[in-house]
Amino acid sequence: MIHDAFFVLYLVQIFIQQSTMKKFLFLAILISLKSYSQHNRFSGTWSNENCKNCKKEYIFTITIAQSNYAIFGTAEVTSEHKELNSGVLEVSGYVYPLGDRAQIKLKDKDGISASAVLITNEGVLQFTKRGGGDLVPKDVVLNKLYE
């Protein structure tokens, strides 16, 4: 965070020293970077049901709505094996400042929770469980089903 503040101060100093045309181009670049960083990469419905190279013991589906840096939604694990079914889980969390990672918490109706990290890259979401109850799989790669 401190490095970001110094970087912004450095950019402002450069901005003050530049000519008018350079100032305009510099502002345009900053605006484009800001709009890129606010793209809601995590929003949508993600699942492993279309996975071609994996065992189909379960289907993990997560539906997320992202608003700036906050994440809310639901998740569910469905399987033919009753012990693997999770029911509907409440999802909440936040997105890291660069926008490609998120930390989430999944909670079931009984209050049992688990935490996980989401990493998005080229239309694929990597889900990695960090701790908590056995509500969800440890690692799974999800594809986007719906926007």
Secondary structure as the mmCIF struct_conf table of DSSP 4:
data_model
#
loop_
_struct_conf.conf_type_id
_struct_conf.id
_struct_conf.beg_label_comp_id
_struct_conf.beg_label_asym_id
_struct_conf.beg_label_seq_id
_struct_conf.end_label_comp_id
_struct_conf.end_label_asym_id
_struct_conf.end_label_seq_id
HELX_RH_AL_P HELX_RH_AL_P1 ILE A 2 GLN A 17
BEND BEND1 GLN A 18 GLN A 18
HELX_RH_AL_P HELX_RH_AL_P2 THR A 20 SER A 37
TURN_TY1_P TURN_TY1_P1 GLN A 38 GLN A 38
TURN_TY1_P TURN_TY1_P2 ARG A 41 PHE A 42
STRN STRN1 GLY A 44 SER A 47
BEND BEND2 ASN A 48 ASN A 48
TURN_TY1_P TURN_TY1_P3 GLU A 49 ASN A 50
BEND BEND3 LYS A 52 CYS A 54
BEND BEND4 GLU A 57 GLU A 57
STRN STRN2 ILE A 59 SER A 67
TURN_TY1_P TURN_TY1_P4 ASN A 68 TYR A 69
STRN STRN3 ALA A 70 THR A 78
BEND BEND5 GLU A 80 HIS A 81
HELX_RH_3T_P HELX_RH_3T_P1 LYS A 82 LEU A 84
STRN STRN4 GLY A 87 VAL A 95
TURN_TY1_P TURN_TY1_P5 PRO A 97 LEU A 98
BEND BEND6 GLY A 99 ASP A 100
STRN STRN5 ARG A 101 LYS A 107
TURN_TY1_P TURN_TY1_P6 LYS A 109 ASP A 110
BEND BEND7 GLY A 111 GLY A 111
STRN STRN6 SER A 113 ASN A 121
TURN_TY1_P TURN_TY1_P7 GLU A 122 GLY A 123
STRN STRN7 VAL A 124 GLY A 132
BEND BEND8 GLY A 133 GLY A 133
TURN_TY1_P TURN_TY1_P8 ASP A 134 LEU A 135
BEND BEND9 VAL A 136 VAL A 136
BEND BEND10 LYS A 138 LYS A 138
STRN STRN8 ASP A 139 TYR A 146
#
